Structures are given as structure tokens and as C-alpha cells.
Amino acid sequence: MALITMPSTPAFSASTWSIKRAVAQSRSPFSGHEQVYEYSMACWQATVTLPPMKRSQAGAWQAFFLKLRGRANTFLMGDPDGQSNIGTATTVSVTSGTHAIGDTTIPLTLNGTLKAGDYVQFGTSATSQLHMIVADMSGTGTATIEPSLKVAISGSTSASISGTTAVMRMDSNDLGWDADHVSKYGFSFSCTEAL
């Protein structure tokens, strides 16, 4: 599995960004009482559309799709509208210690504030893990994140709050494009976080 570089231009013209979870629920037909079990699976999903473009730009996207080889390879992508934070922090680091898979509270050191809705990325390149801050925090403190950690991290783990990404994989092996009578190309695709 290779990590393929996605073209950086043009910017997406539309996007849908969501999180997929596995939660089982059953209800007794006699008492109406429910049982709920939350599984650990939680992954980011996206559907994006690029603006119409000429072949000179479209070629880079066509090559990207071909290099992905369907669902065989992965790429980095983040929420297009979440590439800068709502808060004032420009740097972040993980406070020393080890933080286990499943943790949703992580001690961080900031040089400002992070607001609910800001993203934080732990790891780099093929180890990138994307999380959202779900409660405001500032300075040195405990960040509450979702989804929970998928890999253990420590004080030596790289952390970022700008240009955050996750490792993504296409949802289909069939990747293609449209072109009209004036050679304007259109691209739209969906992908899910590769865990």
C-alpha cells in the first residue's frame, strides 16, 4: 500500500464530511427497554466535488486516480473547511506520557486557544490520525477529542492543528471522470478513513 499525493488545486467546490460509527441497538418488543453497544469503529468519510476544469488541470487528477489503483493505495485529505482553526493557537504539542487506544482526553500544550470544532492531527504522513476538539481549551490542559484514539500516542508524537489530514482510501475501485463538448472535466469522489 502506497501513500499517493493528491493534487492541491483546484480547491473542492463542494464537500460532505462526516464520521461513521458502529453502534448496535436493540429494543425489547415487550418492555420497550433498549440495549445499546458502542463498538470502537469510528472513521471519517467524505464526498467531494471539484469545479469544472480544462484538461491542463484535469490531467493531474486523472493521474492521481490511476495511481490509487482503485482502493489499493491511500492518500491524505482533511475537512476542506477545517484547514485552519477557530481558536487562536498556532502550535500544539502532546504533554509527556502515554495515551492509550480508546482515550478521548489528551493532555496538550498550546500557545493560545482551541475551540470546539477545531481539528488536531496526531502523527504525520502514513501515520496521520485526525480528531476533532469537542470542548474549548487553552494553554496547558486536557483536550477532549472525538473520535477516540485509534493508536497509542506519547509526548514524542507529532501534533498539528493546521492543514490537518487523515489517511483516506477511495470507496470504490471504479474511478472516473466526465467531460463535456468544450472539454470541461468534472470530478466527484467519495472516500473513507483507512484504519
C-alpha positions, 0 to 999 in steps of 0.5 A: 500500500502506497501513500499517493499525493493528491493534487492541491488545486483546484480547491473542492467546490463542494464537500460532505464530511462526516464520521461513521460509527458502529453502534448496535441497538436493540429494543425489547418488543415487550418492555420497550427497554433498549440495549445499546453497544458502542463498538470502537469503529469510528472513521471519517468519510467524505464526498467531494466535488471539484469545479469544472476544469480544462484538461491542463488541470484535469490531467493531474487528477486523472493521474492521481486516480490511476495511481490509487489503483482503485482502493489499493493505495491511500492518500491524505485529505482533511475537512476542506473547511477545517484547514485552519482553526477557530481558536487562536493557537498556532502550535500544539504539542502532546504533554509527556506520557502515554495515551492509550487506544480508546482515550478521548482526553489528551493532555496538550500544550498550546500557545493560545486557544482551541475551540470546539470544532477545531481539528488536531492531527496526531502523527504525520504522513502514513501515520496521520490520525485526525480528531476533532476538539469537542470542548474549548481549551487553552494553554496547558490542559486536557483536550477532549477529542472525538473520535477516540484514539485509534493508536497509542500516542506519547509526548514524542508524537507529532501534533498539528492543528493546521492543514490537518489530514487523515489517511483516506482510501477511495470507496470504490475501485471504479474511478472516473471522470466526465467531460463535456463538448468544450472539454470541461472535466468534472470530478466527484469522489467519495472516500473513507478513513483507512484504519 
